[in-house]
C-alpha cells in the first residue's frame, strides 16, 4: 500500500517494511519473514520494540541488515544484539527522540494495563516515525494506555488479537477515543502467534474516526 509517497508492507504479525518518500527502507519487528525477504539485506533502519522472540528475531534480522544498517531497539534488547555480533545498535527508552539517517523517531511506551506480559517497568517501546510530514505510529505490544492521547498520528499500526495485547474491541476504542489518526489505521498482531483475520475484520467494523486498511501479508 502506498499513501503520500510512503510504502507500507505488512510482513506478518507486528512486522512492517516502510519505504519513505526519499526511498529509505525501514523495518519494524521482522518475524518469520517470507522467502521473498530472505537475503534481502536492504534495511537502512531497523526498529525493535522489545525482546520477545516474535519481535527480536535474530534469524530474521540477518536477512535484512547490512554493514550500514542502524538498529534502534528497546534497552532490554541491547545485550542480546551485542552477543549476536550486531553493530550500529542504539538502545532506547520511552521518552527519547532519535534523529537517524534524517528520520525523526520518537520512542514511546508500550505496556499492559491488566496483564503481565509487557510490564511498564520493562521499558518496552513503540515508535512514532515522521517522514514526508506524516506521523506514523507503530504501537509495539501494548494495551490502551493514557499516553496515546498525546501522539497525534496520521497513520497508526495497532494490535488487535487480544491475549497479550488489546482485543479488537479494545483497539477500536483506543483508535476512536485516544489515537484518532487523521488518515488511516492498520491492524496487526494476528495471523501468526495469536489471533486471525476475524479480529482484523471485527476491528475494522468498529473504527469510526478514520479509514481502516487490512493489508495482505507479503
Secondary structure, 3 states (H helix, E strand, C coil): CEECCEEEEEEECCEEEEECCCCCEEEECCCCCCHHHCCCCCCCEEEECCCCCCCCCHHHHHHHCCCCCEEEEEHHHHHHHHHCCCCCEEEECCCCEEEECCEEEEEEECCCCCCCCCCHHHCCEEEEEEECCEEEEECCCCCCCHHHHHCCCCEEEEECCCCCCCCHHHHHHHHHHHHCCCCEEEEECCCCCCCCHHHHHHHHHHCCCCEECCCCCC
